[in-house]
Amino acid sequence: MDYALHRYRSACGRLDLVARDYPAARPDAPVLLLMHGLTRNSADFEPVAAYLAGDYRLIVPDQRGRGLSQWDDDPAQYRPDVYCADMFALLDGLGIEECGVIGTSMGGLMALVMQAMRPGFARAMVFNDIGPVLDTEGLTRIQGYVGPGGPMADWDAAAARCRAINAPAFPDFGQADWMAFARRTCVENADGTVSFAYDPEISKGVSGEDATVVPPDLWPLWDALDVIPVLVIRGAISDLLSAPTVAEMASRHSGPYEAVEIARVGHAPILDEAPARAAITAFCKEHMG
């Protein structure tokens, strides 16, 4: 799908940030804000844009330090509250007062924080393999691969590296799937080598005493969602979001709540899986108009 690159200043005014803006077929179409995970970027939602663009206007940002957005020379600013302030700078600059949200992993955590910062900004929320409790196994795995790693020789090497990191989550992926994964996750350098499309310094937010990506207690933020319609997508073999957590999320939510589990997928579903696509399409149609 075609999109325009929207360039804007960060909330702090120091950085140049970028978001993809996929137009809708009509000017009054609902808006969806799609927010990626820790080490990903706007390309992560290309499979979703393939079936949602046109019916909705899709705003898909690269968070600071990812994709085409500028890296921050102060790694302490790689944290959720700062990312969320950037998102409101993005929405305010576009004149968007209300939208739906699809958040993968860190993007889902950001959705919780944003609702606390500005209640009522979201009409409906989709959480992709993320919730108020994050399992230690998944956090430890993420801490083990994010950060400095050096460039890879070429795209084949990048695909192999993506497979080495993520194979347990996608046991049915073939070579073409891993190459597509790498193309969405990495960038080619001027010398032909390939690097992950993020600032290695983002690792400081997920490990050590200064870790800031995951707030200590997220249940109050979840409870504050109140009656907002929610859809939770969980990978059946996820090591970050457990089935008991998804069940508790349902028991503590007073508004419309749906949960879908994607078989033979871990953290996090691509969202082009047939059950995920069907659930998201129906959910957005019902709750976003």
C-alpha positions in Angstrom: 0.0 0.0 0.0 1.2 3.5 -0.8 1.9 5.9 2.1 3.3 9.3 2.7 6.2 10.0 5.1 5.2 12.5 7.8 8.1 14.3 9.4 7.6 16.0 12.8 9.5 17.2 15.8 9.7 15.1 19.0 7.8 16.4 22.1 11.1 17.6 23.5 11.9 19.5 20.3 15.3 18.0 19.9 14.7 15.2 17.4 13.3 14.7 13.9 10.9 11.8 13.8 9.0 10.1 11.0 5.7 8.3 10.7 4.0 6.5 7.8 0.7 8.0 6.9 -1.5 5.5 4.9 -4.5 7.4 3.5 -8.1 6.2 3.7 -10.5 6.0 0.8 -12.7 8.7 2.3 -11.6 11.8 4.3 -13.9 11.1 7.3 -12.6 7.5 7.8 -11.5 6.5 11.3 -7.9 6.8 12.3 -5.8 4.0 13.7 -2.4 4.5 15.4 -0.1 1.5 15.0 2.8 1.3 17.5 5.6 -1.2 17.1 7.7 -3.2 19.6 11.0 -2.5 21.2 13.4 -3.3 18.3 11.0 -2.9 15.4 9.8 0.0 13.3 6.9 1.1 11.1 7.7 -1.6 8.6 6.5 -4.2 11.1 2.9 -3.3 10.2 3.2 -3.7 6.5 1.3 -7.0 6.7 -1.5 -5.2 8.7 -1.6 -2.2 6.3 -2.2 -4.6 3.5 -5.7 -5.4 4.8 -6.6 -2.2 6.8 -5.4 0.6 4.7 -8.1 2.2 2.7 -10.8 1.5 5.2 -8.9 3.4 7.8 -6.3 6.1 7.9 -3.2 4.4 9.4 -0.6 6.4 11.3 2.4 4.2 11.8 5.4 5.9 13.5 9.1 5.0 13.9 9.8 5.6 17.6 12.8 7.7 18.3 16.0 5.6 17.7 14.2 3.3 15.2 13.7 3.2 11.5 13.9 6.6 9.9 13.5 8.5 13.1 16.6 10.3 14.6 18.6 8.5 17.3 18.7 10.2 20.7 22.2 11.1 22.0 20.8 10.7 25.5 19.9 7.0 26.0 18.0 7.9 29.2 15.3 9.2 26.9 14.5 5.8 25.5 11.6 5.1 27.8 7.8 4.8 27.6 6.7 8.2 28.9 9.0 9.9 26.4 7.8 7.8 23.5 4.2 8.5 24.5 4.8 12.3 24.6 6.2 11.9 21.1 3.0 10.1 20.0 0.8 13.0 21.3 3.1 15.4 19.5 2.5 13.4 16.4 -1.3 13.2 16.8 -1.7 16.8 17.8 0.4 18.0 14.8 -1.9 16.0 12.5 -5.1 17.4 14.3 -6.1 13.9 15.5 -8.0 14.0 18.8 -9.3 10.5 18.8 -8.2 7.2 17.3 -8.0 3.5 17.6 -4.8 1.9 18.7 -3.0 -1.3 17.7 0.1 -1.9 19.9 2.6 -4.7 19.6 4.6 -5.5 22.7 6.1 -2.2 23.8 3.6 -0.4 21.6 0.8 -2.0 23.8 2.5 -0.8 26.9 2.6 2.6 25.4 -1.1 2.5 24.7 -1.7 1.9 28.4 0.5 4.8 29.4 -1.1 7.1 26.8 -4.6 6.4 28.1 -3.4 7.3 31.6 -1.8 10.5 30.3 -4.9 11.5 28.2 -8.0 9.6 29.1 -10.4 9.1 26.2 -7.9 9.5 23.4 -8.5 6.0 22.2 -11.8 4.6 20.9 -10.6 1.0 20.9 -7.4 -0.8 21.6 -5.8 -4.0 20.2 -3.0 -5.5 22.3 -0.6 -7.8 20.4 1.0 -10.3 22.8 1.3 -7.8 25.7 -0.5 -7.3 29.0 -0.1 -6.0 32.5 2.2 -8.9 33.5 5.3 -9.8 31.5 6.7 -13.2 32.0 10.3 -13.3 33.2 11.4 -15.9 30.5 10.4 -13.5 27.7 12.0 -10.5 29.3 15.2 -12.4 29.8 15.2 -13.5 26.2 14.7 -10.0 24.9 17.5 -8.7 27.2 19.8 -11.3 25.7 19.6 -10.1 22.1 18.8 -6.4 22.1 21.8 -4.0 21.8 25.2 -3.9 20.1 25.8 -6.7 17.7 27.6 -5.3 14.7 26.6 -5.3 11.0 25.8 -8.5 9.1 27.5 -9.3 5.8 24.3 -9.2 3.6 20.6 -9.9 3.6 21.1 -13.7 3.7 23.1 -13.2 6.9 20.5 -10.9 8.3 17.7 -13.4 7.6 19.8 -16.1 9.3 20.3 -13.8 12.3 16.6 -13.0 12.6 16.0 -16.8 12.5 18.5 -17.4 15.2 16.8 -14.9 17.5 13.2 -15.7 16.7 13.0 -19.3 15.5 11.2 -20.5 18.7 8.4 -18.0 18.1 7.8 -19.0 14.5 8.5 -22.7 14.1 6.7 -22.9 10.8 8.6 -20.1 9.1 10.5 -20.9 5.9 13.4 -19.1 4.2 11.1 -16.6 2.4 9.4 -15.7 5.7 12.8 -15.0 7.4 13.9 -12.9 4.5 10.7 -10.9 4.7 11.2 -10.6 8.5 14.7 -9.3 8.0 13.6 -6.8 5.3 11.1 -5.3 7.8 13.5 -5.3 10.7 16.9 -4.3 9.2 18.4 -1.7 6.9 21.1 -1.9 4.3 24.2 0.2 4.9 26.1 2.2 2.3 28.8 -0.5 2.1 26.3 -3.3 1.5 26.3 -4.7 5.0 23.0 -4.9 6.9 22.2 -3.7 10.4 19.1 -3.9 12.6 17.2 -0.6 12.2 17.5 0.7 15.7 20.0 2.5 17.9 21.8 -0.2 20.0 21.5 2.2 23.0 17.8 1.3 23.4 19.1 -1.8 25.2 19.8 0.4 28.3 16.0 0.7 28.8 15.5 -3.1 29.2 18.4 -4.3 31.3 20.3 -3.3 34.4 19.3 -1.1 37.3 18.1 1.7 35.0 15.6 -0.4 33.0 12.6 1.7 32.2 10.7 0.0 29.4 8.4 -2.0 31.8 6.8 -0.1 34.7 6.7 -2.1 37.9 2.9 -2.5 38.2 0.7 -2.2 35.2 -2.6 -3.4 36.6 -3.7 0.1 37.7 -3.2 1.3 34.1 -5.2 -1.7 32.8 -8.0 -1.1 35.2 -8.1 2.5 34.1 -9.1 1.4 30.6 -12.6 1.0 32.0 -15.2 0.5 29.2 -12.9 1.0 26.2 -13.3 -1.9 23.7 -10.3 -4.2 23.9 -9.0 -7.0 21.7 -6.1 -9.1 22.9 -4.0 -11.2 20.4 -1.8 -13.8 22.0 0.7 -16.2 20.5 -0.1 -19.6 21.8 3.6 -20.3 22.6 4.4 -16.8 23.7 7.0 -16.5 26.4 6.0 -13.0 27.4 2.2 -13.0 27.8 0.6 -16.0 29.6 -2.8 -17.4 29.2 -3.6 -16.8 32.9 -2.7 -13.1 32.4 -5.1 -12.9 29.5 -7.9 -14.5 31.6 -7.3 -12.0 34.4 -7.3 -9.1 31.9 -10.8 -10.2 30.9 -12.0 -10.5 34.5 -10.8 -7.0 35.3 -12.2 -5.2 32.2 -15.8 -3.9 32.3 -16.0 -3.0 28.6 -16.2 -5.1 25.5 -13.3 -7.6 25.6 -12.2 -10.2 23.1 -9.2 -12.5 23.1 -7.7 -14.6 20.2 -4.9 -17.1 20.5 -2.7 -17.8 17.4 -1.6 -21.4 17.2 2.1 -22.3 16.8 3.2 -18.6 17.1 5.1 -17.0 20.0 6.1 -13.4 20.7 4.8 -11.6 18.8 2.3 -12.6 16.1 2.9 -10.9 12.7 -0.9 -10.2 12.6 -1.2 -11.5 9.1 -2.2 -14.9 10.5 -5.7 -15.8 9.4 -7.3 -15.7 13.0 -5.5 -12.4 13.8 -6.6 -10.8 10.6 -10.2 -11.9 11.0 -10.3 -10.8 14.6 -8.8 -7.3 13.9 -10.9 -6.7 10.9 -14.1 -7.6 12.7 -13.1 -5.7 15.9 -12.2 -2.5 14.0 -15.4 -2.7 12.0 -17.5 -3.0 15.1 -15.8 -0.5 17.3 -14.2 2.0 14.9 -17.0 2.4 12.4 
